[in-house]
Amino acid sequence: MADTEQGQMVRVPEAHGRSGLDGYFGITERGSTVRIEIAAGVTTWLTMAYILFVNPSILGAVKDSQGVSLTFPEVLTVTALVAGVATLAMGIYGRYPFALAAGLGLNAFVAFSLVGTLGLTWPQAMGVIVAEGILITIFVLTGLRELILNAIPMDLKRAIGIGIGLFIAFIGLVNAGVVVQAKPGPVPPVTIVADFRSWSLALFVFGLLLTSALVARRVKGALLIGIIATTMVATIVNEVKHLGVFTDGSAAWPGFSHLTASPNFSLVGKFSFGFLSSLGFWTAAAIVISVMLSDFFDTIGTVIGIGGEAKMLDADGRLPGIKRVLLVDSLAAVAGGAASASSNTTYIESASGVSQGGRTGLTSVVVGVLFLLCMFFSPIAGIVPAVATAPILVIVGYYMMTLVKDIDWADPGIGIPVLLTIALMPFTYSITNGVGAGFLSYTVIAVVRGRAREVHPLMYLVSAVFAWYFIHGVVG
């Protein structure tokens, strides 16, 4: 059944009945055209291309316990590679207009929690991502995904996304130098910086206000435009004031003859399961479960949300062929860890292409090709300073925080666990701590108030794992 203005359901196309692209993707069947699909693909890419600069900025901000850091060109290459291949797979196999790339929140968790706080090496941290991707893949292939979906209360699922959003925004403020660690004494552990007269903070404020205005005006590609504009201003300021390096980017124009380079694939395959011995089995299990849950529910929420907007859901609110979509997404997580790009997941920005009429996997194919082409432009990433990407993290945090309006705050049994989930992620710099505190408190409160039977058995199991995690003092 084709997509119509009346909201009829769109069926997953079969690869027969018409020849060529139309026959495989069911373009006509879904009420679209090749031209519309291509335009939608370009639109989606423009709205999510910022990840090419933000992911290197986040993963390159931390050195591991062996003093190893990931360079901008290396991370940009693998970011574009995995996003391109995964999105092509989504288009060709999943046949939906969903695009994938390195997930914000999880990449910050990898950098600042796994590497920065727990002291894992980069290969070990990426091994955590590979492990959670394999776990999700098993759940998808065995049908256990339904068990997970039914086990966890909806508000706790929302809380995970909200907490990650606040975590991302906090990281943006830290990277920009707006929030700094306070000196020891009777003051909060962090404080707002007192001097806004520095050029770096002025550029951050410029980027934040500009990007916010573009987002408010619903300009397509607002985040990418914000990065480019702030980088251009930073480059001019750097040349005039001779301020040197702006944190992680040089803020200096490399010249037109040096804009392209051969892709650097040195990070591909650099992952290790050594985190199991470094952290211990139960701590490692708690971390993998937390990352898996975050990744899984983020994907479910995204594909159902976009599918609903495109009128692709059936009468029961389910997406036809969702198993193929989830399989591609789970394997993208594995690929992201294996290539050191962090977990790749389906992007909510895919909705921008859908809003332009994208209805088939051809939209994703266009996005994937554009990402692969970006592998040859890694020198550009080196000129982007942290003050240009930090505003984007704050804006992304805003997007993810909008779910807070849907929480049932009137019920303390759910409101308190939700609060703990949201608050502890940024305050402890750990997604695991937030998820663990939320799950554990929800289970305990339900038992105490005489509602033990309402708690799914899986919640008891996961809560026990997190209880062990906290008792052994691994809070980071």
JOPEJO-V326838 format. One line per field, one symbol per residue. psi: psi as a letter, one per 40 degrees, with the letter a starting at -180 (. if undefined). burial: 1 if it has 24 or more other C-alpha atoms within 12 Angstrom, else 0. A space follows every 50 residues. Layout:
psi->???
burial->???
//
This chain:
psi->hihidefiihihiifidiiaddddefdddefaidddddddddddddeeed dddddddddeehiaeeehihidddddddddddddddddddddddfifhii ihhhdddddddddddddefiiddddddddddddddddddddeeeddddde dhiddddddddddddddddddddddeedhihiiiafiidiihidheeidd ddddddddddddddddefhhfdddddddddddddddddddefeahgceie fhheidefdiihihfdehegiifedddddidddddddddddddddddddd dddddddddefeiadefihhfdddddddddddddddddefeihhihhded dddddeeheieddddddddddddedefddddeehideddddddddddddd eeedeeigedhddddddddddddddddefhddddddddddddddddddef fdeehidddddddddddddddeegh.
burial->01100000111110000000110111111111110111111111111111 11111111111111000011111111111111111111111111111111 11111111111111111111111111111111111110110000100110 11101111111111111111111111111000000000000000000011 11111111111101100001111111111111111011000000111111 11100000000011101101111010001001111111111111111111 11111111111110000111111111111111111111111111111111 11111111111111111111111111111111111111111111111111 10110010000011111111111111111111111111111111110000 00001100110111111111000111
//
